[in-house]
Structures are given as structure tokens and as C-alpha cells.
Amino acid sequence: MIRPNRLAGSVFLAVGLGLLSACSILPKPQLVDQYILPSAQAPVASRSGAVDWSLRLDKPMASLALNNQNIAVVPQSNLVSYYKGARWSDPAPALVRNRLLDAFLQDGRIKGLSTDDSNLQADYELGGELLAFQTHYNGNNPEVLIQYNARLVRTSDQRVIGSKRFDVRQPLNDPKVPSVVAGFGQAADVMSAQVVQWVIQQGQGQKSLKP
């Protein structure tokens, strides 16, 4: 006759061995490298000529293919894929907004800066749509493609005072992920400098229209 305590011990041993066996056949979790959006620009001194209006920066709207932390690549038309084992530190719209905020801060002419996270009151609001934030293959030649449809709104009456599409392409010499990430940083630097100049021109243009 088998004693109850010996039977219970056998059952626990069998269960434990079964769990160990199951654990040994489970796939190991894949390690994922997480990248911030680098900046190739050296810090610059703030420019003179501060404006007397404030600006709030919103995260641009984006499709589900871009509104995530995956690093997108379009190897051929109408096909969106992602680099394996790599991701951004934030979704692409947040990366773009944060890079624009950094560019405005370095420029220094707009002192009253905020983002949609704080939702502070501002004279103007910069938003829009992120149409592309991906590596694109033009034949066998990869390039980073950023397309941003910017829209500047006067918050007092929600009137659009200006809109412009920014299209930046950065050729890549190396298709490996670290070089791709560096290319994104270079393209974002070019685009952000263009956006800063355009926004200030639009805002100051509105000031000159006041009676």
C-alpha cells in the first residue's frame, strides 16, 4: 500500500519535471535594441530677435503603420515592413515633435514653448500629419524618407494661418540598422531647421498684418 505522503511527493515531482521540460522548449525572448533619434547637429547659440508670441507643438497625426515604435522600411511599393530586433524609444510622431521642440529651443527666438502633453495656452499651435517616417528603397539604393505636412493654427480663433509639406530624403551608404538610425537623425535635423524658419516667418507675418 502506497502511503498518501509518498503519493503526493511523486505527483509534485512529476509536475515539477513537466514544468521544467515545458520551460526548456519555450522560445527564448528576443533581445530588441532600442534607439533614440540621434542629432547630427552641434548645439548652436540662440539667435537674436525674440518674438513676442508663444507656440505649442503637437504630435503629428500618423497612420497605424507609423504610430508605433517599430522602425519602418518600405522595400517595395505598397509594402511596409519593420527592422527585426530594433525599435524606437518612442512612437514616430513623438520623436518628430520632440526633435522640433529641441530645434526651437536651440534657435531661441520663441521663448514661450510648450507641447500637447502639458496643454498650456499658446498663441499658435503647430500640428499636422506625419506622412512618411521610413527607409525607402529606390531601386537598390536605400534612403530615409520623412514627409511632414505642417499646419500652423492661431489658437484664438482656430484659424489655419499656414500649411506646408516638408519632404526630406537622406541617402544611405549602409543598410544596417545603426547607419539607418543615423540617417533618420540627419534627415530629422534638416527637416526641423526648415520647419523652425517657416513657423517664425508665418508668425511674424501675422504680426505685420495687425492694424
Buried (B, 14 or more C-beta within 10 A) or exposed (E): EEEEEEEEEEEEEEEEEEEEEEEEEEEEEEEEEEBEBBBEBEEEEEEEEEBEBBBBBBBBBBEEBBBBBBBBBBEEEEEBBBBEEBBBEBBBBBBBBBBBBBBBEBBBBBBBBBBBEEEEEBBBBBBBBBBBBBBBBEEEEBBBBBBBBBBBBBBEEEEEBBEBEBEBBBEBEEBEBEEBBBBBBBBBBBBBBBBBEBBBEBBBEBEEEEE
